[in-house]
Amino acid sequence: MATDLENIADGVRKDLITRNEYNYTDKYGSTHENALSDGDEKGKGDVDGSVGSKTDINTRKDNLLRNPYSKQKGYGVNNPNALSDGDEKGKGQYGDNGEVGSLTDINTRKDNVGRNEYDENKGYGINSPNALSDGDEKGKGQQDGSIGGLTDINTRKDNMGRNTYSENDGYGVTNPNAISDGDNKGKGQLDNDGTVGGIVDINTRTANLVKNKTYGPDKKKYPDFVV
């Protein structure tokens, strides 16, 4: 005898089955009309090349109508819309010696080239007049000992004109302006027993020695105590 729970389950199952459009004699599967793309919204399986629901098919048709490409005219490297033939669509090189880029690219390149003073026959390089120091502002590369633009050269000449030293009279340990010879420029010791410091240093040292009554070259040496 069925239990109360089983009776309730049987009643619910009968109610669900009556609402199910599929049954043992009409099962849902890959070959069922509601699983196939036959022009309605239910099925999307392939039927003679048709795939998708009614909405999918109509959307695809609309997209294909707006698409300039097709199976017979596919987009690729040889398609006019992929080649640089004077419009904005294609940028690939047209032929072995053809243009490259869209119409805007071509026109921009022509404009830039037209304003460029260099070309294939007159390229910019280390030997170009505009790269050499020949008296103008453009070139700074060494030429016959000259280096820098016109401003560089003039500035260097001005600095050299105010410089007391030169290649033949360079500053060094033996230069008069580096030696303590009675002026304020040099402070290096003159000979083994010579003075050290500028004239101010020498005079200050001499004055300090005169004021020292106890210690000095001719006086007692510090410390003056006996162990």
Backbone torsions as a table, in degrees:
resi	resn	phi	psi	omega
1	MET	NA	131.2	-176.6
2	ALA	-68.5	144.8	177.2
3	THR	-79.8	169.2	177.8
4	ASP	-62.0	-37.7	-179.8
5	LEU	-65.2	-41.5	178.4
6	GLU	-64.6	-40.5	177.7
7	ASN	-61.6	-41.4	178.7
8	ILE	-64.7	-41.5	-179.3
9	ALA	-64.1	-41.8	179.3
10	ASP	-62.9	-39.5	179.9
11	GLY	-66.1	-42.2	179.2
12	VAL	-66.0	-40.7	-179.2
13	ARG	-64.3	-40.8	178.6
14	LYS	-63.6	-37.8	179.3
15	ASP	-66.6	-39.9	179.6
16	LEU	-69.4	-40.0	-178.8
17	ILE	-64.2	-35.9	-179.6
18	THR	-66.7	-24.3	179.3
19	ARG	-92.3	-7.4	-179.8
20	ASN	-90.6	121.2	-176.9
21	GLU	-77.0	-7.3	177.7
22	TYR	-104.8	147.9	178.4
23	ASN	-147.1	-172.3	-175.0
24	TYR	-64.5	-27.6	-179.7
25	THR	-94.1	-10.0	180.0
26	ASP	-139.3	71.0	-175.1
27	LYS	-80.7	151.3	175.6
28	TYR	-83.3	131.9	178.8
29	GLY	-163.9	-172.1	-174.7
30	SER	-66.3	-19.0	-179.9
31	THR	-103.2	-1.3	-179.7
32	HIS	-70.2	144.7	-177.6
33	GLU	-60.2	-30.1	179.0
34	ASN	-79.2	-1.8	175.6
35	ALA	-106.6	-5.2	-175.5
36	LEU	-108.3	153.0	178.6
37	SER	-83.4	89.4	-176.6
38	ASP	-120.7	20.3	174.4
39	GLY	105.5	-0.8	176.2
40	ASP	-111.4	-175.1	-176.6
41	GLU	-87.3	-11.5	-171.0
42	LYS	-81.2	-46.4	-173.2
43	GLY	-102.2	146.2	-179.1
44	LYS	-129.0	1.1	-179.2
45	GLY	-71.0	154.3	-176.0
46	ASP	-63.4	126.4	173.8
47	VAL	-132.5	105.5	179.7
48	ASP	52.6	41.8	177.4
49	GLY	90.1	-10.3	178.0
50	SER	-89.8	128.7	-178.2
51	VAL	-131.6	138.4	176.2
52	GLY	102.8	167.7	178.7
53	SER	-76.6	178.9	179.2
54	LYS	-57.5	-42.9	178.6
55	THR	-64.2	-42.0	178.5
56	ASP	-60.5	-44.6	-177.4
57	ILE	-64.3	-46.4	-178.5
58	ASN	-65.8	-38.6	178.3
59	THR	-65.7	-41.0	179.5
60	ARG	-64.9	-41.6	178.1
61	LYS	-61.7	-41.4	179.7
62	ASP	-64.7	-42.0	178.7
63	ASN	-65.4	-39.6	-179.6
64	LEU	-66.6	-33.7	179.1
65	LEU	-67.1	-31.1	-179.8
66	ARG	-90.1	-7.8	-178.6
67	ASN	-90.2	120.9	-178.5
68	PRO	-73.8	-5.4	-178.4
69	TYR	-107.1	156.2	-179.1
70	SER	-151.0	-175.9	178.0
71	LYS	-64.5	-34.3	-179.5
72	GLN	-83.2	-19.2	-177.8
73	LYS	-136.2	72.0	-177.0
74	GLY	-81.3	158.0	177.5
75	TYR	-82.5	131.8	179.1
76	GLY	-166.6	-172.1	-174.4
77	VAL	-64.6	-21.4	-179.1
78	ASN	-101.2	-0.1	178.9
79	ASN	-71.6	139.5	180.0
80	PRO	-54.6	-32.5	-179.2
81	ASN	-77.7	-1.4	176.3
82	ALA	-107.5	-6.0	-176.1
83	LEU	-106.9	151.7	178.0
84	SER	-81.9	88.2	-176.2
85	ASP	-120.7	22.1	174.7
86	GLY	103.2	2.4	175.6
87	ASP	-114.4	-176.1	-177.2
88	GLU	-87.7	-11.3	-171.1
89	LYS	-78.7	-49.1	-172.9
90	GLY	-101.0	144.4	-179.9
91	LYS	-126.0	-4.0	-179.3
92	GLY	-72.3	149.9	-177.7
93	GLN	-61.4	133.4	-179.4
94	TYR	-95.9	104.9	-177.0
95	GLY	76.8	-177.2	-177.9
96	ASP	-73.2	-30.8	-176.8
97	ASN	-120.9	17.9	-175.9
98	GLY	-79.4	-179.8	179.4
99	GLU	-71.1	165.5	175.6
100	VAL	-133.2	134.4	177.7
101	GLY	103.5	168.5	179.3
102	SER	-76.6	178.4	179.9
103	LEU	-59.3	-40.7	178.4
104	THR	-64.1	-42.4	178.2
105	ASP	-60.4	-44.7	-177.9
106	ILE	-63.5	-46.8	-178.7
107	ASN	-65.5	-38.8	178.0
108	THR	-65.1	-40.7	179.6
109	ARG	-65.6	-42.2	178.7
110	LYS	-61.7	-40.2	179.5
111	ASP	-64.9	-43.2	179.8
112	ASN	-65.8	-43.3	-179.7
113	VAL	-64.4	-36.8	179.8
114	GLY	-64.8	-28.3	179.5
115	ARG	-93.5	-4.9	-178.6
116	ASN	-90.3	123.3	-178.0
117	GLU	-78.3	-5.1	178.4
118	TYR	-105.9	151.1	177.5
119	ASP	-149.7	-170.8	-177.4
120	GLU	-61.9	-33.2	-178.5
121	ASN	-89.6	-12.9	-179.1
122	LYS	-139.3	72.0	-177.1
123	GLY	-82.9	157.4	176.7
124	TYR	-85.3	131.0	178.8
125	GLY	-164.1	-172.8	-174.7
126	ILE	-65.2	-19.2	-179.8
127	ASN	-101.0	0.8	179.4
128	SER	-70.8	141.8	178.7
129	PRO	-55.7	-32.2	-179.2
130	ASN	-78.6	-0.8	176.4
131	ALA	-107.6	-7.1	-175.6
132	LEU	-106.6	151.9	177.8
133	SER	-81.8	88.8	-176.5
134	ASP	-120.4	21.8	174.5
135	GLY	103.8	1.2	175.4
136	ASP	-113.9	-176.7	-177.1
137	GLU	-86.2	-14.2	-171.0
138	LYS	-75.5	-49.1	-173.1
139	GLY	-100.5	143.4	-179.6
140	LYS	-127.8	-1.4	179.7
141	GLY	-69.7	147.9	-175.5
142	GLN	-61.2	133.9	174.9
143	GLN	-146.0	114.1	-179.3
144	ASP	54.6	39.2	176.9
145	GLY	87.5	-10.1	179.6
146	SER	-90.6	133.6	-178.9
147	ILE	-133.2	136.8	176.0
148	GLY	101.2	167.9	175.8
149	GLY	-75.3	178.4	-178.1
150	LEU	-59.1	-41.0	178.7
151	THR	-64.4	-41.8	178.3
152	ASP	-60.2	-45.4	-177.6
153	ILE	-63.3	-47.3	-178.8
154	ASN	-65.1	-38.7	178.2
155	THR	-65.0	-42.1	179.4
156	ARG	-64.3	-41.9	178.5
157	LYS	-62.2	-41.0	179.4
158	ASP	-63.7	-43.3	178.5
159	ASN	-65.3	-42.2	179.5
160	MET	-64.8	-34.9	179.5
161	GLY	-65.9	-27.2	179.6
162	ARG	-95.1	-3.0	-178.2
163	ASN	-90.5	126.4	-178.1
164	THR	-77.9	-9.6	-178.1
165	TYR	-108.1	157.0	-179.1
166	SER	-149.0	-176.2	179.2
167	GLU	-63.6	-32.0	-178.9
168	ASN	-90.4	-12.8	-179.2
169	ASP	-138.1	66.5	-176.3
170	GLY	-80.2	157.1	178.5
171	TYR	-82.1	131.3	178.6
172	GLY	-165.6	-172.0	-173.9
173	VAL	-67.0	-19.9	-179.8
174	THR	-102.7	-0.3	179.1
175	ASN	-70.2	139.4	-179.6
176	PRO	-53.8	-32.7	-179.1
177	ASN	-78.3	-1.7	176.6
178	ALA	-108.3	-5.6	-175.0
179	ILE	-109.0	146.9	177.8
180	SER	-78.8	89.7	-176.6
181	ASP	-121.6	23.3	174.6
182	GLY	104.6	1.7	175.0
183	ASP	-115.3	-176.7	-177.2
184	ASN	-92.7	-5.9	-175.2
185	LYS	-77.7	-47.1	-174.7
186	GLY	-103.2	143.8	-179.7
187	LYS	-127.3	-1.3	179.5
188	GLY	-71.8	147.2	-177.5
189	GLN	-60.9	133.3	178.5
190	LEU	-93.9	111.0	-176.2
191	ASP	62.9	-177.2	-175.3
192	ASN	-71.0	-32.0	-176.7
193	ASP	-113.0	15.1	-175.5
194	GLY	-80.4	178.8	-179.2
195	THR	-77.2	165.6	177.6
196	VAL	-130.8	133.9	177.2
197	GLY	104.1	169.2	176.3
198	GLY	-76.6	178.2	-177.6
199	ILE	-61.2	-36.1	177.6
200	VAL	-65.1	-42.9	178.0
201	ASP	-60.3	-45.3	-177.8
202	ILE	-63.7	-47.6	-179.2
203	ASN	-64.1	-39.4	178.9
204	THR	-65.4	-41.2	179.1
205	ARG	-66.0	-42.5	178.9
206	THR	-61.6	-44.4	179.6
207	ALA	-62.1	-39.9	-179.7
208	ASN	-66.8	-37.6	178.9
209	LEU	-66.9	-37.7	178.8
210	VAL	-64.5	-37.8	-178.7
211	LYS	-76.1	-12.9	-180.0
212	ASN	-87.9	110.8	-174.3
213	LYS	-85.7	-16.8	-172.1
214	THR	-105.0	-45.3	-173.9
215	TYR	-113.9	151.5	178.8
216	GLY	164.4	178.6	-179.0
217	PRO	-58.2	-36.7	-178.7
218	ASP	-104.0	13.0	-178.6
219	LYS	-122.5	-166.3	-179.4
220	LYS	-66.7	148.7	175.9
221	LYS	-95.1	146.3	179.5
222	TYR	-95.2	133.1	0.7
223	PRO	-81.4	154.3	-175.9
224	ASP	-110.5	34.4	178.7
225	PHE	-111.3	159.9	-178.9
226	VAL	-113.2	132.8	178.1
227	VAL	-83.0	NA	NA
